[in-house]
Amino acid sequence: MAADDAALRNFRDFLMIYNRMTEVCFKECVNNLNYRELTSQESSCVEHCVGKSINVNHRMMAIYMEVQPEMMKHALEAQQQQQQQQEQQQQKQQQQKQQPVEAQS
């Protein structure tokens, strides 16, 4: 089930990137809708735009793959620190509850 969700999320992300790239390149390159086919200038522009978008995406993914382990490490450390603080607070609360009972005895 989790694998299906991950695959669906990946496919959705791919479609979003594809649609965004298509929209940007169309707006950038297609200036004349009078012809069925792209002009040579439009075709060249689309190839350049798509190539550039793919290269940017690859670079971003490479950087993300480098940075992600460090980000995960910091998130894990922060989570562990928060858990330790919660445990300390619980211990203090338990000690405070026990002190009045001991004083009355």
C-alpha positions as CSV (number, residue, x, y, z in Angstrom):
1,M,0.0,0.0,0.0
2,A,2.8,2.5,0.9
3,A,4.7,1.6,-2.3
4,D,1.5,2.3,-4.3
5,D,1.2,5.7,-2.6
6,A,4.8,6.5,-3.2
7,A,4.5,5.5,-6.9
8,L,1.4,7.6,-7.3
9,R,3.1,10.6,-5.6
10,N,6.1,10.2,-7.9
11,F,3.9,10.0,-11.0
12,R,1.9,13.1,-9.8
13,D,5.2,15.0,-9.3
14,F,6.4,14.0,-12.8
15,L,3.2,15.2,-14.4
16,M,3.4,18.5,-12.5
17,I,7.0,19.1,-13.7
18,Y,6.1,18.0,-17.2
19,N,3.0,20.3,-17.3
20,R,4.9,23.2,-15.9
21,M,7.7,22.8,-18.4
22,T,5.2,22.5,-21.3
23,E,3.4,25.7,-20.2
24,V,6.6,27.7,-19.8
25,C,8.2,26.6,-23.1
26,F,4.9,27.2,-25.0
27,K,4.5,30.7,-23.6
28,E,8.2,31.4,-24.3
29,C,8.5,29.9,-27.8
30,V,5.1,29.8,-29.6
31,N,4.2,33.2,-30.9
32,N,2.0,32.5,-33.9
33,L,-0.9,30.0,-33.9
34,N,-1.7,30.5,-37.6
35,Y,0.1,27.3,-38.6
36,R,-0.4,23.6,-37.7
37,E,3.3,23.0,-37.4
38,L,5.9,24.8,-35.4
39,T,8.1,27.1,-37.4
40,S,11.8,26.3,-37.4
41,Q,12.5,29.1,-35.0
42,E,9.7,27.9,-32.6
43,S,11.0,24.3,-32.8
44,S,14.5,25.4,-32.0
45,C,13.3,27.5,-29.1
46,V,11.2,24.6,-27.7
47,E,14.2,22.2,-28.0
48,H,16.4,24.7,-26.2
49,C,13.8,25.5,-23.5
50,V,13.1,21.8,-22.8
51,G,16.8,20.9,-22.7
52,K,17.4,23.7,-20.3
53,S,14.5,22.7,-18.1
54,I,15.7,19.1,-18.0
55,N,19.3,20.1,-17.1
56,V,18.1,22.4,-14.3
57,N,15.9,19.6,-13.0
58,H,18.8,17.1,-13.0
59,R,21.1,19.6,-11.3
60,M,18.5,20.3,-8.6
61,M,18.0,16.6,-8.0
62,A,21.8,16.1,-7.7
63,I,22.0,18.8,-5.2
64,Y,19.0,17.5,-3.3
65,M,20.6,14.0,-3.2
66,E,23.7,15.6,-1.7
67,V,21.9,17.7,0.9
68,Q,19.1,15.4,1.9
69,P,21.2,13.1,4.2
70,E,22.5,16.1,6.1
71,M,19.0,17.5,6.4
72,M,17.7,14.1,7.6
73,K,20.5,13.9,10.2
74,H,19.6,17.4,11.5
75,A,15.9,16.5,11.7
76,L,16.6,13.3,13.5
77,E,18.9,15.1,16.0
78,A,16.3,17.8,16.6
79,Q,13.6,15.1,17.1
80,Q,15.8,13.2,19.6
81,Q,16.6,16.5,21.5
82,Q,12.9,17.3,21.7
83,Q,12.1,13.8,23.0
84,Q,14.8,14.1,25.7
85,Q,13.4,17.5,26.7
86,Q,9.9,16.0,27.0
87,E,11.2,13.1,29.1
88,Q,13.0,15.5,31.4
89,Q,9.8,17.5,31.8
90,Q,7.8,14.4,32.6
91,Q,10.4,13.4,35.2
92,K,10.2,16.8,36.8
93,Q,6.5,16.6,36.9
94,Q,6.6,13.2,38.6
95,Q,9.1,14.4,41.1
96,Q,6.9,17.5,41.9
97,K,3.9,15.2,42.4
98,Q,5.8,12.9,44.8
99,Q,7.2,15.7,46.9
100,P,3.9,17.0,48.4
101,V,2.9,13.4,49.2
102,E,6.2,12.8,51.0
103,A,5.9,16.1,53.0
104,Q,2.4,15.2,54.3
105,S,3.5,11.8,55.6
